Amino acid sequence: MRRAAARGVLGAVVTVTLLGALALRSGAEESPPGPVPDTASASEPSTTTTSTTTAGPPAGAVDVVPTPGAASSGDEIESLGATTRRTYTFVDTSRATPCIDAPDRTLPVTVFYPSTGSSFPVVLVGPGSGASQRAVARDDAEAFAARGYLAVALSFPCTNLPGLSTTDPQVALDIYSQPGDVSFVLSSLLAKSSTIADRLFGLLDPARVGYTGTSSGAVTGLLLFNTCCADPRIDAIVAAKGFPLPTGAGLPVPGTYDWALPVALYQWGACFDDVTPYEPAYAAFRAANPPKLFMQDATGNHSTPVTFPPGTYEAFFDRYVALDPSPVLVETLVGAGSDPHYAYDLAVPGIDPRVTLPACVNFTG
């Protein structure tokens, strides 16, 4: 019994250390990969809506929309030509935010979608740690909207809150709560999409949902494979610079990872990443059910820009979130197979999987 308790304490110490390093290094990350533009409480929310066609401060009217389990405010709309941007703030009164001693969790989001059409596939974009990463997530979400998605730029209440130190263990440990934020925001937006009076009515397709994240945002995505946090509405996940955060006895989350979940997975990992280690990330890829893909950067570290083989990031979302059956998407995903650092198993008849990557070696010597 003592030995088990000691393992639990040791696991907690290791996890806090890893999270501290993750938070310390994440604040100055580069942009996450993204499509280039060619491409629950019982409170009823009060939604303030403003409208503008310029980049200046918007002004407008008030609108009340019921969203079960959430409070929302600050709904602003801006026309960006081919795409539309809206901002919401959802409040989950069922969960606390210890890093700021708040009894609830305040979740501001920015939603981008094509200005015409309906029932769009949905992508949630999880930023890395640091307030500056919110703008990066917004850029990524806007690029998705230009390609026909409704994309949601998330902002997590501790790791992305201005004024907080990302080296604070309470801030870093809040990563364990972020999968719950993802699910809560998704539920809140789907509720708006199903409400006839709401401006988002009919815009989200609940059967086509994906998630993409970098660094702590990628760790958040991988936690969606854990029994603590799995969300069956999410069909596909991209995790760049992420690893499966330890869970279990003595740790903030007691769940276990279930790599058999029917979720498509695309990962990017650098051999010399000392923040989100490569080996457990690659082990997750090996354990996951197909479809799955992995891009290895044999000489990179946590500061290395994320680069997927051309077209594969977009093709992944188009096939596994938008559910586009076009053979050209499979051809794009397999066509990168000439790169020895690219692995995949698409579970497509006639296409042999390739899941073994070169071992990481010391290229500095």
N, C-alpha and C positions, 0 to 999 in steps of 0.2 A: 504494500500500500504506500509506504514511504517512497519507494522507488518510482511508482507511478506519479505521485505528487511532485517529486523532484523533476521528473520529465516534463510535467505540465508547467512548472515554474521556468525551467530552462527553455521550453518552447516559447513561453511568453516573452522572455528576455530576448531570444533570437528574433522573434517577430518584431518587437519594438525596435531593435537595432536595424533590421532590414527596412522597416517603414521609415525610420529616421533618415537613413541614407537615401531612400527613395524620395522623401519630401525635400531633403536638402538639395538634391541634384535636379529635381523635376522643375523647379521654378524657372530655369533658364533654358527649357527645352526648345528645340526647333519645332516647326510646324509638323503636325501629324500627317500621314499620308492622306490624300484625298483626291477626289475626281477633279481634274482641271477643267476650267470653264470652256470646254468645247462642248464642251460638255454641257389610417383613414379615419377621419373624425366624422361628426355628423353636421358640421357647419355648412351653410349654403354660401357659395361664393358671391362676391360682388365684383363685377368685371367692368373696369373703366376702359372705354374704347376711344381712341383718337385716330384721326386719319389725315394723311398728307400725301402729296405727290412730289415733295421735295425732300432734301436731306436736312432741312431745318427743323426746329422744335415743332412737334405736332400739336394740334388742338382739336377738341371734339366733344362728344357727348358721352353720357353714362348709359350702361346697359347691364341688366342683371340676368345672369344665366346660371341655372342650377347644375353643379358638378358634384355628384355624390362623393363624399369622402375627402373633399379638398376645399380650401378657400383659395380664390385667385383674385388678383388685382393687377392694375397697370397694363391692361391689354392695349398696346399701341400698334397701329397698322401703318405701314409705309409701302407705297408702290415703288418697285425697283425695275419697272418695265416688264420684262418677261416673267419676273418672280415677285412675290409679295412677302413682306416680312411682318410678323406679329410678335409681340412680347407679352409674356404672362408671368405672374408670380403665384405659384401654388404653395400652400402651407399645409404640411402634414402634421396635424395636432396629436397624432398617435405615437410619435417618436420624438425623442429629444435631440438636442445638439449640444453635447457636453463641452465642446471647445469654446463656446460662448455662453454657457450656462443658460441656454434657452430650453423651454419645455417642449418646443415643437421644432420642425425643420422647414425653413423657408427656402424655396426652390425656384429661382428665376430662370426662365427659359426664353430662347428666341427661336421662333418657328419660321421657316422659309418654305415656300411651295410655289409651283407654277401659277401664274395669274389666271390661267384658264384650265378647265378640266375638273375632275373629281376622283375620289377613291384612289388616292396616290399610295404607292408603297412608301413605307415609313423607315427612316434611319435616325437613330438617336446617336448623337456625337458626344462622347465623354472626354473632357479635357484632362490633360495632365495637371500636376500640382502647380499652384501659383496663380495669382490673379490675372497675369498677362495671358494665360492659356485660354481664358474665356473668349478673347478675340480670335484666337486661332480656331477654336471650335466653331465660332460663327462663320468664319471664312469657309471652313470645310462644309458646313451645313448649306451655305448659300450655293456652293459649287454643286452639291447634290441636287438642290432644287432646280438648277439650270439643266439638269439631266432628267428631270421628270419625277423627282422624289419630293415628298414632304419630309423635311429634315429638321431635327430639333437639336439646337445647341444647348447642352446642359451647363449648369454652373452649380458645383457642389458646395454645401454650406460651410465647410471648414477648409478643404484644400484649395478652394478658389476664392475665398473671401478676402478682400483687400484688408490689410492691416494686421493679419495674423502671420505668425512665424511658421513657416512650413517645417521648421526643425522641432517644433513643439510636439511631444509624443501624442498629446490629445488630438492635435490636428491630424497627424499621420494615421493614428489608429482609427480615425473616422472613415478611412477607406473601407473598413469592414461594413459600414452603414450605407455606402454609396450604391450597391446593387438595389437596395430598398428604395433609394431615391429614383433610380431608373424606372423601376416598376411603378412607383407612385405617379411619376410624371406621365408615363404611358397610360395608366388608368385614367388620369385626369383629362388627358387630351382625347382619349377614345370616348369618354363621357361627353365631352363637348361635341365631338364628331357625330354622336348619336342624338344630339338635342336639336330639334328642328329650328328653334329660335336662334341658335348659335351661329356665328360667322364661320365656324369650322365645320358646320354640319355637312356630313357626307364626304369630307376631304381625306380622312384617314382610312386606309384599308386594314382592318384588324387582322387579316389573314396574311399580311405581307409586312413583316417587321424585322429590322436588323439593327445591330449596334456596332459602333466602331470607337476604339479608344486607344490612346497612346500613354505609355508609362503608367502612372497611377490610374489613368482611365482604362488602360488595357488590363491591369490587375482587377479592376472593377468588372470588366467584361468576363474574365475567366472565373470570377466568383459566381457568375450566373450559371456555371456548370456545377456548382456546389449545392448540396441538399439544403443549405441554409437559405439560398437566394434564387434558386432556379425559377425562371419565368417561362412557361410553355408557350407564351405568345411570341417569343423572340426566336426567329428562324435561323439567323446567321450572325456570326460575331467575327470582327477583325480585332486582333490584339497585337499591337506593335510595341515592342519593348515591355512586355508584361510577363509575369510568371505566376503560377498558382500560389497565392498567399497561404501560408500554413493555417490550418484550421484543426479543431479537435479539442480534446480535454485540456483545460488550462489556458485556452486561447479565447479571444473575444467571440469567435464563432465556433460552435461545436459540430458543424456539419462535416460531410465528406464529399469529395469530388466524384461526380458520376459522369465519366467520359463517354458513357454509352448513350447519353441524351441525343436525340435527333436534331442536333444543331450544327450547321455547317460552320467550319472554323478556318480562318486564314491568319497565320501568325508571321511576325517578323522578329528575328532575334539576332543579336550581335555577340560574337564569341567572347569578347572582352568587356562585356557589360558587367560592371561591378555593383550596379544598383538593382537591376532586375535580371538576375542571373540566367544565363543561356540554358544550362543543362536541365533545370526543372521545366523551362518553357518547351524545350524540345521533347522532353519526356511526356509532357501533356499532349503534344502533337502525336507522338507514337501511340499513346493510349486512347486518343479520341476516335470515335467512329467516323467513317467517311460520310460526306465529303469533307476533306481537310487539305490544307496547303500550308507550306512553311517556306519562308525565304530566310536563308542564313547569310549574314554578313560576316565573312571569315576574319576580317581584320578590324571590325568596328567595335565601338563601345557605346555607352549610353548617350553620348553627345553626337553620335553619327547620325546624319539625316536619314530618315527612313525612305528607302527606294525599293518599290516592288517592280518586278518585270513589267515592261510597258503593257498597259491595257488590262492586266490581270486583276487589279483592285476593282476597277469598274465592272469587269466581266463577272467577278465574284458576286457583287451585289445584284447585278442584272439577272444572273441565273438563280441565285438562292434567296433573294429577297423579292425582286420584281417578278420572279418566276417566268422569265423569258426563256422559252424552250429552244431558241435559235441555236443550231449546231455551231455557228461561228463563235459563240461564247465558249463552248467546250474546246474548240480549236485554239482559241486565245489562251485558255488556261493550260492546255497541254503543250502549246507551241513554245512556251518558255522552258520546256524540259531540257533544252540543250545546255542550260546553265546548271553546272554540277551542284550548285548551292541552293537549288530549288527542288522541293519535294512536294508530292501530291498523291492523293488517292481520291478520285472523284466518284468511285463506285459506278462507273459507266461501262456497260458491256463492251468488250473489245479494246478497252484502254487499260493497259497494265499499270498498276500503281507503282510509284517510286517513292519510298518513304525513308530511305537511308541516305544520310548526308555525311560529308567528310567530317572526320573528327576535328575539333578545334585544336590548333597547335600554336605554339609561340612564334608568331611571325616577326617579333621584334629582334630575335637573335639572329 
